[in-house]
């Protein structure tokens, strides 16, 4: 009997989460869940006026990701999601609070709701963290040319990067596999995707030290 796995992909903006999740889903026959971008009713408004729409956006993401998390976890086949629900609070909402966009009162209310909800969610089997230097992230963001991302700065990405490091230092819900995405072109080079698949399978099999080649 084939073992079912539930895997989450995490990483900064432009790290390659969607590309990796899509290709892993195709290669391994896993159900794939994607972040709600094109059909997100708040995202464009958020980038126009962050202070006004931040709480709306975070609540939307919280509901969307919780629903997706449960659906993928309960699916009969293995599944992978291109972003985790945990990043919403520990990375993005925290960053907006840090920058003064989210008032303390709103932030604490959101975190209370988040903490209550995630305590009832099933744990994933593996978290894939795509680690990528900020200059490379900026190049990728510019290359894909999304208008709503045009205001993203290197300072903002650096802040998120620091929060990712702090979050993962204390993350204990499941094993974590760090993937150096700046060195792996799994979109255009099938051999690079082969390496990632091999390392994921090793980690899911319980191998403690999984290291990517330089």
C-alpha positions as CSV (number, residue, x, y, z in Angstrom):
1,X,0.0,0.0,0.0
2,X,1.4,3.4,-1.0
3,X,2.0,5.8,1.9
4,X,0.0,9.0,1.7
5,X,2.0,12.2,2.3
6,X,1.0,15.8,2.9
7,X,3.7,18.3,2.0
8,X,3.8,22.1,2.3
9,X,6.1,24.5,0.4
10,X,7.3,27.6,2.1
11,X,9.5,30.5,1.0
12,X,9.9,34.2,0.3
13,X,8.2,36.0,-2.6
14,X,9.8,34.8,-5.8
15,X,11.5,31.8,-4.3
16,X,9.8,29.4,-6.8
17,X,7.1,27.8,-4.6
18,X,4.4,27.5,-7.2
19,X,6.8,26.3,-9.9
20,X,8.1,23.6,-7.6
21,X,4.7,22.5,-6.3
22,X,3.3,22.3,-9.8
23,X,6.1,20.1,-11.1
24,X,6.3,17.9,-8.1
25,X,2.6,17.3,-8.4
26,X,2.9,16.4,-12.0
27,X,6.0,14.2,-11.5
28,X,4.7,12.3,-8.4
29,X,1.0,12.3,-9.2
30,X,0.2,14.3,-6.1
31,X,-2.8,16.6,-5.7
32,X,-1.7,20.2,-5.7
33,X,-3.1,23.2,-4.0
34,X,-2.2,26.7,-5.1
35,X,-2.2,30.1,-3.4
36,X,-5.2,32.3,-4.3
37,X,-3.9,35.2,-6.3
38,X,-5.9,35.8,-9.5
39,X,-9.2,35.2,-7.7
40,X,-8.3,37.0,-4.4
41,X,-10.8,39.8,-3.9
42,X,-8.5,41.8,-1.6
43,X,-5.0,41.6,-3.0
44,X,-5.2,44.5,-5.5
45,X,-6.9,46.7,-2.9
46,X,-4.2,45.7,-0.3
47,X,-1.3,46.8,-2.5
48,X,-3.2,50.1,-3.1
49,X,-3.9,50.8,0.6
50,X,-2.2,48.4,2.9
51,X,-3.4,50.0,6.2
52,X,-7.0,49.8,5.1
53,X,-7.1,46.3,3.7
54,X,-4.5,44.3,5.6
55,X,-6.9,42.7,8.1
56,X,-9.4,41.9,5.4
57,X,-6.7,40.2,3.4
58,X,-5.2,38.2,6.3
59,X,-8.7,36.9,7.3
60,X,-9.4,35.9,3.7
61,X,-6.0,34.1,3.5
62,X,-6.6,32.4,6.9
63,X,-10.0,31.0,5.8
64,X,-8.7,30.0,2.3
65,X,-5.6,28.3,3.6
66,X,-7.3,26.5,6.4
67,X,-9.9,25.1,4.0
68,X,-7.2,24.1,1.5
69,X,-5.0,22.5,4.3
70,X,-7.9,20.3,5.4
71,X,-8.9,19.4,1.8
72,X,-5.4,18.3,0.9
73,X,-4.8,16.5,4.1
74,X,-8.0,14.6,3.8
75,X,-7.5,13.8,0.1
76,X,-7.1,10.0,-0.7
77,X,-3.8,10.7,-2.5
78,X,-0.6,12.5,-1.5
79,X,-0.9,16.2,-1.7
80,X,1.3,19.3,-1.8
81,X,0.5,23.0,-1.3
82,X,2.5,25.9,-2.6
83,X,2.3,27.9,0.6
84,X,1.6,27.0,4.2
85,X,-1.0,28.5,6.5
86,X,1.7,29.1,9.1
87,X,3.5,31.7,7.1
88,X,0.5,34.0,7.1
89,X,0.9,34.8,10.8
90,X,4.6,34.1,11.5
91,X,5.9,35.9,8.4
92,X,3.5,38.2,6.6
93,X,1.1,39.4,9.4
94,X,4.1,39.8,11.7
95,X,6.0,41.9,9.0
96,X,3.0,44.2,8.5
97,X,2.7,44.6,12.3
98,X,6.4,45.3,12.5
99,X,6.1,48.0,9.8
100,X,3.2,49.7,11.6
101,X,0.7,48.8,9.0
102,X,-1.4,46.6,11.3
103,X,-2.3,48.2,14.7
104,X,-1.5,46.2,17.8
105,X,-5.2,45.7,18.6
106,X,-5.9,44.2,15.1
107,X,-2.7,42.1,15.2
108,X,-3.5,40.5,18.5
109,X,-7.1,39.8,17.5
110,X,-5.9,38.1,14.3
111,X,-3.2,36.1,16.1
112,X,-5.7,34.9,18.7
113,X,-7.9,33.6,15.9
114,X,-5.0,32.1,14.0
115,X,-3.6,30.3,17.0
116,X,-7.0,28.8,17.9
117,X,-7.6,27.6,14.3
118,X,-4.2,26.0,13.6
119,X,-4.3,24.1,16.8
120,X,-7.1,22.0,15.2
121,X,-5.4,21.4,11.9
122,X,-3.6,18.1,11.1
123,X,0.2,18.3,11.0
124,X,1.9,18.1,7.6
125,X,4.4,15.3,7.0
126,X,7.1,17.6,5.5
127,X,7.8,21.3,5.0
128,X,9.9,22.3,2.0
129,X,11.6,25.6,2.5
130,X,12.9,27.3,-0.6
131,X,15.9,29.5,0.5
132,X,17.0,32.1,-2.0
133,X,19.1,35.3,-1.7
134,X,17.2,38.6,-1.8
135,X,18.9,40.0,-5.0
136,X,17.8,36.8,-6.8
137,X,14.3,37.2,-5.5
138,X,14.2,40.8,-6.8
139,X,15.4,39.7,-10.2
140,X,12.7,37.1,-10.4
141,X,10.0,39.5,-9.2
142,X,11.0,42.0,-11.9
143,X,11.1,39.3,-14.6
144,X,7.6,38.0,-14.0
145,X,6.3,41.6,-14.1
146,X,3.2,41.4,-11.9
147,X,2.0,45.0,-11.5
148,X,0.8,44.4,-7.9
149,X,4.3,43.3,-7.0
150,X,6.0,46.4,-8.4
151,X,6.2,48.1,-5.0
152,X,8.1,45.3,-3.3
153,X,11.5,46.4,-2.1
154,X,14.7,44.6,-1.2
155,X,14.3,45.8,2.4
156,X,10.9,44.2,2.7
157,X,12.2,40.9,1.3
158,X,15.1,41.0,3.7
159,X,12.7,41.6,6.6
160,X,10.6,38.5,5.5
161,X,13.8,36.5,5.1
162,X,14.8,37.3,8.7
163,X,11.4,36.3,9.9
164,X,11.6,33.0,8.0
165,X,14.9,32.2,9.7
166,X,13.4,32.9,13.2
167,X,10.3,31.0,12.4
168,X,12.1,27.9,11.2
169,X,14.5,27.9,14.2
170,X,11.4,27.1,16.3
171,X,9.3,25.1,13.9
172,X,8.6,21.6,15.2
173,X,5.4,20.4,13.5
174,X,7.2,18.2,11.0
175,X,10.6,17.7,9.4
176,X,12.0,20.5,7.3
177,X,13.9,20.2,4.0
178,X,15.8,23.4,3.0
179,X,16.1,23.7,-0.8
180,X,18.6,26.2,-2.1
181,X,16.4,27.4,-5.0
182,X,18.9,29.9,-6.4
183,X,21.1,26.9,-7.5
184,X,18.3,24.7,-8.9
185,X,16.4,25.4,-12.1
186,X,13.7,22.8,-11.7
187,X,11.6,24.6,-14.4
188,X,14.0,24.2,-17.3
189,X,16.3,21.4,-16.1
190,X,14.7,18.0,-15.5
191,X,17.9,16.8,-13.8
192,X,17.5,19.5,-11.1
193,X,13.9,18.3,-10.5
194,X,15.3,14.8,-10.2
195,X,17.6,15.9,-7.4
196,X,14.8,17.6,-5.5
197,X,12.5,14.6,-5.8
198,X,15.3,12.3,-4.5
199,X,16.0,14.5,-1.5
200,X,12.3,14.8,-0.7
201,X,11.9,11.0,-0.8
202,X,15.0,10.6,1.4
203,X,13.5,13.0,3.9
204,X,10.1,11.4,3.9
205,X,11.8,8.0,4.5
206,X,13.2,9.4,7.7
207,X,16.8,10.3,6.7
208,X,18.0,12.9,9.1
209,X,20.8,14.6,7.1
210,X,19.7,15.4,3.6
211,X,22.2,17.7,1.8
212,X,21.9,19.2,-1.6
213,X,25.1,19.2,-3.8
214,X,26.8,22.6,-4.4
